[in-house]
Amino acid sequence: MPFPTSAPTRAAVNLGAESKAYRNTGTLEAAVFSPIVNASDMKVGEEAEDITITRKGAGRNKEHIGGGDDFPLDFTLRNVRKTVAESAEVLAFLAAKRTRAPMDLLVLDGDIADAASVGWRGDWTILSVMRDETDHQDAKYTIKAVPAPSLTNPVRLVYADGEGAVVDYEDDLGA
């Protein structure tokens, strides 16, 4: 397993054509990363702004959802069948948006089985799931997310270990 010499900087990154997105269908401790099929056009930090996203919480209090120096994630799900029931990914993103439950996502610049892949993993709040039906056969969904406030699974830099798992840079660099 290669040991990274330094963590990539947390700057705007267009992950490129080889990028892959995964959704954790397991637990935080026993992660099972399922590929998000047909995910493309992935960008992390492309439109970073100093924003605050809140919603009405209990007793007229505002509940913080995201903001500050957030690192937005944008990507597209292409070639999704018009019946939403056929796409588990779309249903999972719609449920996460509706409930504002954080979603454990992994975005890498390559495949999880490739030890050279680096990216980000953590809890993301899904802000929007927008559907576009310009094609008569299939639909396209654009997903926008920001890091969720999380003490247990914050968005952080990771690298693939070459065996289907990821390791935090901080764990190996002694930070």
N, C-alpha and C positions, 0 to 999 in steps of 0.2 A: 504494500500500500504506500503510495507516494506521500511524503510529508510536505505540506505547503510551506513555502518560505515566508510568505506574507499574505495577509488577507487583502482581497481586492477592495478598492475604495468604494464607499457608499455614494456613488454618483449615478446620474441618469445613465441607464444602460438599455440599449435596444438589443435584446438577447439573440436576435437573428433567426435564420431559417432552421437551424439545428436545435433550437431550444425546445424544452419539454416541460409540461406542467403535470403535477401529480396532486391527488387529494388523499389525505390520510383517512383510510376507512377503518383503521384500528384505533388504538388508544395512544396517548402521548408517550407512554413507556414502551409499548409494543406497537410501533408504527407499522402500518401496512400501506405503502404508497401505491395507489392505483392510478394508472395513467389517465389523464383527461384527454379523451379521444378527440382528434381534429382541432386541438387548440393551436392557434397560430397568431401571428402579429403580436407577440408578447413584448411588452415594454414595462420596465420597472423604473420609477422615478422620473418619468418623462415630463410630467406636469406638476412637479412638486411645488407646493405653495404653502404659505403660512396661513392655514385655515383651521377652523374649529367646527367640528360636526357634532351636533347634539340632538337629542330628542327629548320629548316631555317624559320625565320619569315619574315616580310615585310622589304624591303630595306636592305637585307643582314644581318640583325640583328638576333641573336639567340633568340629564344623564349624558356623560361624555362618551361618544362613540369613537371618535378619531380626531386627528388634527395635529396642530403644532408643525413639526418638521416631518410630517408624514411622507411616506415613500409609496406613492400610488402604484397600483398594479393594473394594467389594462391588457386584455387579450380577447381574441375572437374564437368562438366555436363555430366552425364551418360545417356544411353538409349535414345539418341536423334534420332529421325527418320532421315533417310538419306536425305530426302528432307528438306532443310533448311527452306522452307516456312512454315513447320509445327511447327516450334519452335520460338515463339515470343522472348524468352530469347536470343537465338542465334542471331537473327536478331538485337536485341537491342545492344548486345555486339559488333557485327561486325560493326554496324553503329557508335558506340562510339569510336571504335578503328580507323576507317577510318577518322572520323572528328576530333578526339582528344577532343571531347566534354566531359566534366566531367560527371560522372554517380553517382548519389546519391545511395549508397549502404549501407545496414545494415547487419552486420554479428554478430550473437549472439551464445552463447554456448548452447542455448536451444530455445524453442519456444517463439515467441513474446507474447503469451498469458500467459506465465509463469513469475510471478513477480521475480523469482530468476535468470532470464537470464541476462547476461551481455555481452558486446561486443563493437563493434566500428561502428560508423555511420559517413558518410561524403561523399564528392566528391572524386571519384577515377578516375585516368586516366587509361584506358585500354591499356596495352602495347602489349599484344598478345592474339590471339584466335587461338589455334592450334587444328586441327581436326585429329582424329585417327579412322580409320575404320577397326580395326582388326576383329570385329564381322560382320557377313554377314547381319544381320538384322538392327542393330543400329550403330550410330556413338557416339564418345566420344569427348568432347571438353575440353581442358585445358585452363583456363583463368588466366592471370597474370595482376596485376594492382598495381599501386602505388598511394599514396595520391596526389591529384591534388592541386596545389597552389590555395587556396580559402580563401577569407576573410569572406564570408557569410556562408560557410558550410565546415569548415575544418574537417578532420577526428579526432574524439574525442571518449573518453570512454562514454558509455551510459549504461543504464539498462532499462529493460522492466518494465512498470508500472502494468502489469497484465491485462490491458484492451485493448491491441492491439496497444499501443503507446510506445514511448521511451522517457526517460528523461536524459539530460546530467548530469553526476556526478557533474560537476562544479556548476550547477544551485542549487543543493541541498546541496552541501558542503560549499557553500559560497566562492569559490575560485575566 
